């Protein structure tokens, strides 16, 4: 069985390639992601990280609702999973090197939040939409997701996306300063992002310090607001999902 996420290195850059058709987030996905981040941190030669997808259609479609709606999954498991998502986002926004998202397909929901947690975003223009469908699937944002998203997306633009569930393409992300640049296809995207990543060769300590300070509001919200929200919403989510 193939790994959910594959780790390779090139020119002192770690490339994390999400390996399934939709790259949905569930406990197994999070565990494998964290394991790879452990390996990256242990390898002192690595200077930056690229997060991309092996799928020619999807970068990540977010939370695995099929897993979450399984009758064997209880509210406590949903609560634990939501905490684990926050832990992964916390790790990314404080990770001691740049994390760069190469969005080579559809990026929806928690996948879009994952992209926002990264330090930079690039996208290909020939295929793929970016979308927050939470308003349609009845899954609310966890409090700390708002400052995560707002560090990447201007508030007025995010407000429109969140309220409408609107799908937008690469050009709109570029025009709204969400994406650093866009490329015509996957080959040019991957080579362009690899070239961009090569400039980051600074000391890990300074990256970790600066990212922690820049993202203090995210960390504070995670600590002060997420736990009680997750505890309350997990029970409601479980009831709603069991009805479907």
C-alpha positions as CSV (number, residue, x, y, z in Angstrom):
1,X,0.0,0.0,0.0
2,X,1.4,3.4,-1.0
3,X,2.1,6.0,1.6
4,X,-0.5,8.7,2.1
5,X,2.3,11.2,1.8
6,X,5.7,10.7,0.1
7,X,8.9,12.5,1.3
8,X,11.7,13.1,-1.2
9,X,14.5,15.6,-1.2
10,X,16.1,17.7,-3.9
11,X,18.8,20.4,-3.6
12,X,18.3,20.5,0.2
13,X,14.6,21.0,-0.2
14,X,12.1,18.5,1.3
15,X,9.2,17.7,-1.1
16,X,6.1,16.3,0.6
17,X,3.8,14.8,-2.0
18,X,0.2,14.0,-0.9
19,X,-0.4,10.7,-2.6
20,X,-4.2,9.9,-2.9
21,X,-6.9,11.0,-5.3
22,X,-8.4,13.6,-2.9
23,X,-5.8,13.9,-0.1
24,X,-8.5,13.9,2.6
25,X,-7.6,14.7,6.2
26,X,-8.2,11.9,8.7
27,X,-6.1,10.6,11.7
28,X,-3.9,8.5,9.5
29,X,-3.1,11.4,7.2
30,X,-2.2,13.6,10.1
31,X,0.0,11.0,11.7
32,X,1.9,10.4,8.5
33,X,2.3,14.2,7.9
34,X,3.8,14.6,11.4
35,X,6.1,11.7,11.0
36,X,7.5,13.3,7.8
37,X,7.9,16.6,9.6
38,X,9.9,14.8,12.3
39,X,12.2,13.4,9.6
40,X,12.6,16.8,8.0
41,X,13.5,18.4,11.3
42,X,16.0,15.7,12.1
43,X,17.8,16.3,8.7
44,X,19.9,19.4,9.3
45,X,20.7,19.7,5.5
46,X,17.0,20.6,4.7
47,X,16.4,24.3,4.3
48,X,12.7,24.5,3.1
49,X,9.6,22.4,2.4
50,X,7.4,22.1,-0.6
51,X,3.9,20.6,-0.1
52,X,2.3,19.3,-3.3
53,X,0.0,16.5,-4.7
54,X,0.5,13.5,-6.9
55,X,-3.0,13.9,-8.2
56,X,-3.5,15.6,-11.5
57,X,-6.9,16.9,-10.2
58,X,-6.8,17.7,-6.5
59,X,-4.3,19.2,-4.1
60,X,-6.5,18.5,-1.0
61,X,-10.3,18.4,-0.5
62,X,-10.0,18.8,3.2
63,X,-11.6,16.7,6.0
64,X,-12.5,13.1,5.3
65,X,-16.2,13.4,6.0
66,X,-16.6,9.7,5.1
67,X,-14.3,8.8,8.0
68,X,-16.0,11.3,10.3
69,X,-19.5,10.0,9.5
70,X,-18.7,6.3,10.1
71,X,-21.1,5.0,12.8
72,X,-18.1,3.6,14.8
73,X,-16.7,7.2,15.2
74,X,-17.8,8.7,18.5
75,X,-17.8,12.4,19.5
76,X,-14.6,12.0,21.5
77,X,-12.8,10.7,18.4
78,X,-14.0,13.7,16.4
79,X,-12.9,16.0,19.2
80,X,-9.4,14.4,19.3
81,X,-9.2,14.7,15.5
82,X,-10.0,18.4,15.5
83,X,-7.3,18.9,18.2
84,X,-4.8,17.0,16.1
85,X,-5.7,19.3,13.1
86,X,-4.9,22.3,15.2
87,X,-1.7,20.7,16.4
88,X,-0.6,20.2,12.8
89,X,-1.4,23.8,11.8
90,X,0.5,25.0,14.9
91,X,3.5,23.0,13.8
92,X,3.4,24.4,10.3
93,X,3.0,28.1,11.4
94,X,6.0,27.7,13.8
95,X,8.1,25.2,11.7
96,X,11.7,26.4,11.6
97,X,11.9,26.8,7.8
98,X,9.6,28.0,5.0
99,X,6.7,25.7,4.0
100,X,5.6,26.4,0.5
101,X,2.3,25.1,-1.0
102,X,2.4,24.1,-4.7
103,X,-1.4,24.1,-5.4
104,X,-1.6,21.8,-8.4
105,X,-5.3,21.0,-8.1
106,X,-8.6,21.7,-6.3
107,X,-8.0,23.0,-2.8
108,X,-11.1,22.9,-0.7
109,X,-12.2,23.4,3.0
110,X,-9.6,22.2,5.4
111,X,-7.2,21.8,2.5
112,X,-7.6,25.5,1.8
113,X,-6.8,26.2,5.5
114,X,-3.8,24.0,5.2
115,X,-2.6,26.0,2.2
116,X,-3.1,29.2,4.3
117,X,-1.1,27.8,7.1
118,X,1.9,27.5,4.7
119,X,4.2,30.5,4.4
120,X,3.8,30.8,0.6
121,X,1.3,29.6,-2.0
122,X,1.7,29.1,-5.8
123,X,-0.9,27.7,-8.1
124,X,-1.3,26.3,-11.6
125,X,-3.8,28.0,-13.9
126,X,-4.9,25.2,-16.2
127,X,-6.9,23.2,-13.6
128,X,-8.0,23.7,-10.0
129,X,-10.3,25.8,-7.8
130,X,-9.8,27.2,-4.3
131,X,-12.9,27.1,-2.1
132,X,-14.2,27.2,1.4
133,X,-17.4,25.1,1.2
134,X,-18.0,25.0,5.0
135,X,-21.2,27.0,4.6
136,X,-22.5,24.3,2.3
137,X,-21.4,21.2,4.2
138,X,-22.3,22.6,7.7
139,X,-18.9,22.3,9.2
140,X,-17.9,25.5,11.0
141,X,-14.4,27.0,11.2
142,X,-12.5,26.4,14.4
143,X,-11.6,29.8,16.0
144,X,-7.9,29.6,15.3
145,X,-8.6,29.0,11.6
146,X,-9.6,32.6,11.2
147,X,-6.2,34.1,12.0
148,X,-4.6,31.3,10.0
149,X,-6.6,32.2,6.9
150,X,-6.3,35.9,7.5
151,X,-2.5,35.8,7.4
152,X,-2.8,34.5,3.8
153,X,-6.1,36.0,2.5
154,X,-7.3,39.7,2.8
155,X,-10.3,39.9,5.1
156,X,-12.8,41.3,2.6
157,X,-11.9,38.6,0.0
158,X,-12.1,35.8,2.6
159,X,-15.5,37.2,3.9
160,X,-16.9,36.7,0.4
161,X,-15.4,33.2,0.0
162,X,-16.7,32.1,3.4
163,X,-20.2,33.5,3.1
164,X,-20.8,32.2,-0.4
165,X,-18.7,29.0,-0.8
166,X,-17.5,30.6,-4.1
167,X,-14.9,28.7,-6.1
168,X,-12.1,30.9,-7.4
169,X,-9.2,30.1,-9.7
170,X,-5.5,30.9,-9.8
171,X,-5.8,34.3,-11.4
172,X,-8.2,35.5,-8.6
173,X,-5.8,34.2,-6.0
174,X,-2.9,36.0,-7.6
175,X,-4.9,39.3,-8.0
176,X,-5.8,39.1,-4.3
177,X,-2.2,38.4,-3.2
178,X,-3.1,35.0,-1.9
179,X,-0.7,33.3,-4.4
180,X,2.9,34.5,-5.0
181,X,2.7,33.5,-8.6
182,X,0.8,31.2,-11.0
183,X,2.0,28.8,-13.7
184,X,0.4,27.5,-16.8
185,X,0.7,23.8,-15.9
186,X,2.0,21.3,-13.3
187,X,5.5,21.0,-14.8
188,X,6.1,24.7,-14.8
189,X,4.6,25.0,-11.3
190,X,6.8,22.4,-9.8
191,X,10.0,23.7,-11.4
192,X,9.1,27.3,-10.5
193,X,8.3,26.5,-6.8
194,X,11.5,24.4,-6.6
195,X,13.5,27.4,-7.9
196,X,11.7,29.7,-5.4
197,X,12.4,27.4,-2.5
198,X,16.2,27.4,-3.1
199,X,16.6,31.0,-1.9
200,X,15.8,30.0,1.7
201,X,19.0,28.9,3.3
202,X,19.0,30.9,6.6
203,X,19.4,29.6,10.1
204,X,16.5,27.5,11.4
205,X,16.5,29.2,14.7
206,X,15.6,32.6,13.2
207,X,12.9,31.2,11.1
208,X,11.3,29.5,14.1
209,X,11.6,32.6,16.2
210,X,10.1,34.9,13.5
211,X,7.3,32.6,12.6
212,X,6.3,32.1,16.2
213,X,6.2,35.9,16.8
214,X,4.4,36.6,13.5
215,X,1.7,34.0,14.3
216,X,1.2,34.8,18.0
217,X,-2.5,35.5,17.5
218,X,-3.0,32.0,16.0
219,X,-1.2,30.4,18.9
220,X,-3.1,32.4,21.5
221,X,-6.5,31.6,19.9
222,X,-5.6,27.9,19.7
223,X,-4.8,28.0,23.5
224,X,-7.7,30.1,24.7
225,X,-10.6,29.5,22.4
226,X,-10.2,26.2,20.5
227,X,-10.6,23.7,23.3
228,X,-14.0,24.7,24.5
229,X,-15.3,25.3,20.9
230,X,-14.1,21.9,19.8
231,X,-15.6,20.2,22.9
232,X,-19.0,21.7,22.1
233,X,-19.0,21.5,18.3
234,X,-17.8,17.9,18.1
235,X,-21.0,16.6,19.7
236,X,-23.1,18.7,17.3
237,X,-21.1,17.5,14.3
238,X,-21.4,13.9,15.3
239,X,-25.2,14.2,15.5
240,X,-25.5,16.0,12.1
241,X,-23.2,13.5,10.4
242,X,-25.1,10.5,11.8
243,X,-28.3,11.8,10.3
244,X,-26.9,11.8,6.8
